[in-house]
Amino acid sequence: MSDAAPALSVERLVVRSGRVACDVLVAPGAPRMTTPALAARVRADFPDLPRHACVNEVGDTFAAVMDRTSLPHLLEHLVIDLQTRSAASCGQRARDAVYVGTTEWTDEQAGRACVQVSFTDDLIALRAFRDAVDYLNAVVVP
């Protein structure tokens, strides 16, 4: 186990009506952006991620930006994917649950961003944030 600070940490989680707002911090010295190598690793573990709808300047899906996007933006899509997986494992059809999210830097210089994701079950959403942050910290700084 490494003594290094985690690449991504949660500063605050707030459950609001229909969405969770998560303030995250990318550690100084940690990569703020994905790379093709990181994106390939994530694709292997989360094969549905590239097909997520995503409003961006390059295309209509997350695949269009996945090789070069912010770590908080990747977190957003991982949280959505984990919620979808959880819904499916609980017997809900994935198409019945629609999740949306947004990511924006609140202080890019300091590495702070706000990730907001909708939910159908707040506890599943909170677990998805925890698991997604743990996953990213394991693959970004192994």
N, C-alpha and C positions, 0 to 999 in steps of 0.2 A: 504494500500500500504506500502511495506517495504522500510526502508531507507537503507537497505543493498545494497552494490555494486552488479551489475548484475554478475551472474556466468560467463557469456560469453559476451564479447564485441568486436565490430568490430573496429580495429585500422585503417584499410585502405582497400578500395575497388578499384580495377583497372580493367577497361574494356579493354580487349585485343581482338585481332582478334579471334573471335569464343569462347572466354572463359572469365570468370570473376575470378580474383584472389583476395582472401579475406584474409587479415591478421587478425587473431583473438587472443584474450587474454582470457585465463581462469583465473579468479580472484584468488588471493591467498586465500586458505581456501575452495574454491569451489571444488566439486568433478571433477576430470579430466577424470574419466572413468564412463561408464554406469554401472548400476547394474541390476540384473534381475528385480527388482521392477520398475526401471525407464524404462527399455526396454518394460515391459508389458504395462505400461501406454502409451508409444509411439506407440506400436503395436495397441492398442485400437483406437487411433486417426488416425493412418496411416497404415491401414491393408496391403497395398501393399509393404511397406518397407522391410519386411523380404525376399520378392522374388526378390529384386534388385540383379542383378549380382554384384559380389564384388570379387576382387582379394585379397585373404587373405590366411593365412597358414592353415586354418581349413577346408574350404569348398568353394563352388562356389557361394554362395549367402551371402547377408548381415546377414541373420538369423544365420549363423554359428558363427558370432562374436558379434552379437547385444547385448548380455547380458554383455559383457565385452570388450568394445572398447572405444576409446577416445571420449570425447565430440565433438571435432572438426570433427572427422570421422562421428559421428551421424549427425552433421550439414550438412556435404556434402550430405548425403543421403536424408535428409529432403529437402534440396534445389532442388535436382533432382526430388523428389516426388512432390513438390509444382509446379515445372515447368510443369511436366507431367499433373497434375490436371488442370493447367491453359490452357494448349494446348487443352486438351479434352473439357474444358468448352467453348473454342472459336471455337469449331467445327472441330479441327484437330483430326485426329485419333492418339491415343497414340503411335501406332507402327510407325507412320511417323516421330516422333521426337525421336532421340536417344541422350541421355545425358550421358556424362562421367565425372568423377571427380577424383581428387586425394587429399589426405590429408597427410601432413607431418609436424612433429614438426620442427620448425625452432630454437626454444630454449625451449626444454621440461622443463628444470629446472625453467624457468621463466613463463611457461605456454603459450608460443607463438607457433602458428601453422599457416600454410598457406593452405587454402582450395581453390582448383581451380575446377570450374565446367563449362562445355560447355553450350551453349545456342543457341536458335533459335531466341530469341528476348531479347535484352539486358535489356530492362525495366522490362520485366517479371522476368528475372534472378535477377535483383537488388531487386525487390519486394520480390522474394522468399528468398533471403538472409535475408532481414529485417524481414519477417514473421517467418522464421525458428529460427532466433536468439531470437525474442520476445517469441516464443513458448517455446524454451528451457529454457529461463530465468523464464518463468512462471511455468514450471514443475520441474525444478531442484531445485529452491529455491522458493517454493510457498509462 
